[in-house]
Amino acid sequence: MITIFYEHGNIDVSIWTDRLGALFLKYRTVEEAEAEFPRLVDDKKTAEGKVAIDEYIDGLEQFVKNWYEDRCDKYEFDTDQ
C-alpha cells in the first residue's frame, strides 16, 4: 500500500490522491504535525518532497499505461504457425 505522509495545509495531497485513485491503487494519507515536507512510501521505496512524489506517481501512471498497451488481445497472431 502507498502511504503519503504530509504536513498540515499541504495543498498537493488532494491532487496526488486523485491521481492514485485514477490508477485504482490502494493508498492512505497521514497528516503529521511535525512533518517539514511530504513523503510517499511504497513498500521499500520512498519519495521525499513534492517533485519526487510527482515523479514517482508519473512513473506509476506510465507503468499502468504500458501494462494496458501490452495486452495480447491487441495483436493479431497467425495461428497456422
N, C-alpha and C positions, 0 to 999 in steps of 0.2 A: 504494500500500500504506500502511496505517496503521501507525505506529510509536509505541509508548509507551515513553518513557524514564522511569525511576523510580529512586528511592533504595533502598538495601538495607533490607529489612524492611518495605516498603510492603505493607500487607495488602489494599489495594484492587485490586491488579493482577489477581488471580485473578477477581474479580467483573467487571472490565472485559473480560478475555479471554473469559469465559463469555458475556457479552452480545454481544461482537463475533462470536464463534463461532456463536451462535444466528442471527445475521444472514447467515451464510455469507460474511463479508467477510475478505479476506486481511489479516493483521496480523502484527506481530512485537513482541517486548518486548526492551528493552535496559536492563540494570541499570547504573547509573552511580554509581560510588563518591562522586563529588563533587556529585551532584545534591542540591539542597535541597528540591525539590518535584517531583511528577510532571509530565510534559509529553507531550501527544499531538500528533503531526504527521501530517497527511493532505494530501499534496501540498504546496500552499502555505498551507494552513490550520493554525493552531496553537491548542491549548487548554492553558493552564497552570494547574495546581492541581486538586485533587480535584473541586471544584464545577464548574469549567469543563469538565473531562473528562466528568463525569456528564451535564452539559447537552448536550455535543456528541454523546455516544452516544444520549441521549434523542432528539435531532434525527434521527440516523440511523435509529433504531427507528421513528420516526414516518414518515420518508420511505419506508422499506420497507413499512410497514403501508399507507400511502396508495398505493404502487405496486401492491400486490396488490388493493386496493379499486377501483382504476381499470381493472381488466381489462374489455375489451369483451365478453367472453363472459358477463358477469354481467347484461347488459342485453338487453332484447328490442327488436328493431328491426322496423319494418314494411317488409318487402321490396317491397311494392307501391308505395311512394312514392319 
